[in-house]
Amino acid sequence: MTKQWDVIVVGGGNAALCAALTAREAGSTVLMLESSPFEWRGGNSQHTRNLRCMHDGPQDVLIDSYPEEEFWQDLLKVTGGLTDEKLARMVIQESSRCRGWMQKHGVRFQPPLSGALHVARTNAFFMGGGKALVNAFYRSAENLGVDILYETPVDDIEFDGSRFVAVRSGEKRFEGKACVLACGGFESNREWLREAWGQNERGEWPSDNFLIRGTRFNTGTVLKVMMQAGADIIGDPSQSHCVAIDARAPLYDGGICTRIDCVSLGVVVNRDAVRFYDEGEDFWPKRYAIWGRLVALQPGQIAYSIIDSKAIGRFMPPVFEGTKAQTIGELADKLGLDRAVMEKTVADYNQACAPGTFDHTILDDCRTEGIEPAKTHWALPLDKAPFYAYAVRPGITFTYLGLKTDDKASVFFGGERSPNLYAAGEINAGNVLGKGYTAGVGMSIGTVFGRLAGAQAAIAAQKQDAGVDHVVA
Amino acid sequence: MSSLDTLTEQAINWHDKPLSKNEKEVSRIMTICNACRYCEGFCAVFPAMTRRLSFDNKADLNYLANLCHNCGACLHACQYAPPHEFGVNVPQSMAKVRKETYISYAWPAPLGRLYERNGLTLSLATAFGVILFLILALISQGTLWHEPLAGDFYAVFPHNTMVVMFGSVFSLAILAIVIGLVKFWRDTSPGRPSTPAMFEATQNVLQLKYLDGGHGLGCNDEDDRFTHRRRVFHHLTFYGFMLCLAATSVATIYHYVLGWEAPYGYTSLPVILGTVGGIGLLIGPAGLFWLNKHRAPLHGDPSQQTMDRGFIALLFWVSLTGLALLVWRDTSAMALLLAIHLGFVMAFFLTMPYSKFAHGFYRSAALLKWSIEKRQPNNLGLGSE
């Protein structure tokens, strides 16, 4: 007879682990199917570093308070209203209650890292980062007797109507009484990205130049299976959390260290050596998430962040050395950009910088006058050699396209709720985060929905047992 | 101190030397880590790293390497660890540079090469060599097998002979270590230690603070699980060793100040200290040896396992033979047991400055520098707006 698990969890990142642990704690037998080998387990969670949490007063590593309303307003602002208030408020409230549980399973928190003090009030940092969190959850899962299979990418799902029956991975078939899908988005599926982004007016396929900051295993196979099975879908496939990262970053798993943090301290030019957006619009942590898309819209999907020596030591050190030159012209030559245009761009900018008092910690009064686009803060002339340039490309962190779910994490087919299929993590984050991003909110959504989905799946499995018993009796 | 100045003069040129291959690797890795910083909470290496923007200074790299306790936490937590193409392995790269520190600061310099070879074989060969010599000496005197002497060691080897032999070798060994350490200290130019800095560093050394993982759960051995095993075994080893040292010191005071000659009774202070210390020095090294054999392959530098194990094994045998001598000191085998014990002790003393023993000194110096440095203002205001 085929073995049947109470709960099958598809995926191996934070949401999957939260679901598996919660279901196991509720007494279910649990099978976790992670597509990656052991070394790469944890999906995008291995690259995360903190959890955005609501709190009404100081809590160990969290200072002051971050009340529900403020969290909600932040979410409303970044998503531009593309959110579901009921689900969002549930995530926010639960985010204040999950840390004790996480600690019980071995996760440890620490005060914010140097260079990340701006989120000291709102975000609890994982000691050692996301991979340490993932390791702790896996250890706990093993200790509790969760069955874990690596290198088992699910490529098909069996249904009976809207009821989940089994998953398939190649020749293997795993039956479960309930199932949680927590296997991420589709950002590492190059074909799908191409399809979603299409061809631009220059005849380019922009997504061909995208780098993936996270796991290479988020190919969206299960998402596609679900779409074909008629599941209700939410989100725009061309929307993703997309930041500007060093163009030399690896194609996958570049993670945090490939970010370029000096945009607001200099100017950014495109392949034609001209500026295209206000580099000093707002504090960098509030703006870094728009620059991926801005660069994606430029020719060749590449741009160059240019600073002078005044900026050195004022931003987080980049992982790769910048291109260094004694003059702007030489810098243009080294970058392969048009020397004359570059010199004019910088000269025009330098001339437009109005006198002011530079202060990187406030929205200061150093701004340009009379050029387009303006630089509205921290505009200092680039005049202190040597000059440095960092080539940047769009780096996709995650996609928003996902499964529509309700406040029970249930999956729907044509408006009909599945009795035993749930979704959590990046695959359902679009319900709360239709677009935009704010640090640590992905982990809040994954943790809350992961635990919820695990608990609901355990209940669904028990119900099925009760139902079967009833029939037998 | 003027002679010490002469001895440490060569240190000044050290900065001009190009980075070694291993130092370049630490430099490459620290550049990646400094752009990530997720591990900042684990130990002192990462906060020390964040006070720097570039890693092209030999002294800095050797300081950071010796600050690293090889706990393994940052390796298991690393999103850039192998098989990632960045191939970040902080503990391993640091371990390789640490060995270079020991070698480049060894005194006399040519003996630094011994670190390469100071493995289990050399340690035991030295011990057996000395033992053989002592046994042959006893045989030639006809005193190898004897009537029970009630533990009177001096009947076998005269007290003054032992003092001269072991005292001089031990003093030379300590001198060699101190010279290397002073050179290292000058090169890392840490500034003057304040009392709180010294207090903190001492505490960090004596508690093995940075084997606690930063969260108090301990460090890693076979895998990503945290345990206190390494810390506990190291404590047993270190404090066991210190108790044995205390036993010898007390005995020296008894002998020279109070005029009480050995052997001392089982309830005397030197014997109690030596016995308790000796037991610690059995369990501790045995545990460390076991852990060393079971460490995750990516931890540390595999080529140093032999150095680690040679040192651990010597400590174990020094203790085991010492305890055996105590138990059977009233029998005819005392001379033989004494020869064996002294052989191991002599081997330990001889190899001391060029063995894993050095790690404690350089580590302590690095920890003191960290305690000084962290109290100095940090001039970097990295975009934490």
Chai-1 contact restraints between the chains, C-beta under 6 A:
chainA,res_idxA,chainB,res_idxB,connection_type,confidence,min_distance_angstrom,max_distance_angstrom,comment,restraint_id
A,E39,B,P83,contact,1.0,0.0,6.0,A-B,restraint_1
A,Q46,B,Q79,contact,1.0,0.0,6.0,A-B,restraint_2
A,H47,B,Q79,contact,1.0,0.0,6.0,A-B,restraint_3
A,R49,B,Y38,contact,1.0,0.0,6.0,A-B,restraint_4
A,R108,B,H215,contact,1.0,0.0,6.0,A-B,restraint_5
A,Q110,B,G41,contact,1.0,0.0,6.0,A-B,restraint_6
A,L113,B,R37,contact,1.0,0.0,6.0,A-B,restraint_7
A,L113,B,E40,contact,1.0,0.0,6.0,A-B,restraint_8
A,S114,B,T50,contact,1.0,0.0,6.0,A-B,restraint_9
A,G115,B,L382,contact,1.0,0.0,6.0,A-B,restraint_10
A,G115,B,S384,contact,1.0,0.0,6.0,A-B,restraint_11
A,L117,B,S384,contact,1.0,0.0,6.0,A-B,restraint_12
A,M127,B,G41,contact,1.0,0.0,6.0,A-B,restraint_13
A,M127,B,H215,contact,1.0,0.0,6.0,A-B,restraint_14
A,G128,B,C39,contact,1.0,0.0,6.0,A-B,restraint_15
A,G128,B,A77,contact,1.0,0.0,6.0,A-B,restraint_16
A,G129,B,Y38,contact,1.0,0.0,6.0,A-B,restraint_17
A,G129,B,A77,contact,1.0,0.0,6.0,A-B,restraint_18
A,K131,B,A77,contact,1.0,0.0,6.0,A-B,restraint_19
A,K131,B,Q79,contact,1.0,0.0,6.0,A-B,restraint_20
A,A132,B,A77,contact,1.0,0.0,6.0,A-B,restraint_21
A,N135,B,H76,contact,1.0,0.0,6.0,A-B,restraint_22
A,N135,B,D224,contact,1.0,0.0,6.0,A-B,restraint_23
A,P250,B,E85,contact,1.0,0.0,6.0,A-B,restraint_24
A,G255,B,Q79,contact,1.0,0.0,6.0,A-B,restraint_25
A,I256,B,C36,contact,1.0,0.0,6.0,A-B,restraint_26
A,C257,B,I32,contact,1.0,0.0,6.0,A-B,restraint_27
A,C257,B,A35,contact,1.0,0.0,6.0,A-B,restraint_28
A,C257,B,C36,contact,1.0,0.0,6.0,A-B,restraint_29
A,D261,B,G383,contact,1.0,0.0,6.0,A-B,restraint_30
A,F283,B,E385,contact,1.0,0.0,6.0,A-B,restraint_31
A,G313,B,L380,contact,1.0,0.0,6.0,A-B,restraint_32
A,R314,B,G383,contact,1.0,0.0,6.0,A-B,restraint_33
A,F315,B,G383,contact,1.0,0.0,6.0,A-B,restraint_34
A,M316,B,L382,contact,1.0,0.0,6.0,A-B,restraint_35
A,M316,B,G383,contact,1.0,0.0,6.0,A-B,restraint_36
A,P317,B,N34,contact,1.0,0.0,6.0,A-B,restraint_37
A,P317,B,A35,contact,1.0,0.0,6.0,A-B,restraint_38
A,P317,B,L53,contact,1.0,0.0,6.0,A-B,restraint_39
A,P318,B,A35,contact,1.0,0.0,6.0,A-B,restraint_40
A,V319,B,I32,contact,1.0,0.0,6.0,A-B,restraint_41
A,V319,B,A35,contact,1.0,0.0,6.0,A-B,restraint_42
A,H360,B,E385,contact,1.0,0.0,6.0,A-B,restraint_43
A,T361,B,E385,contact,1.0,0.0,6.0,A-B,restraint_44
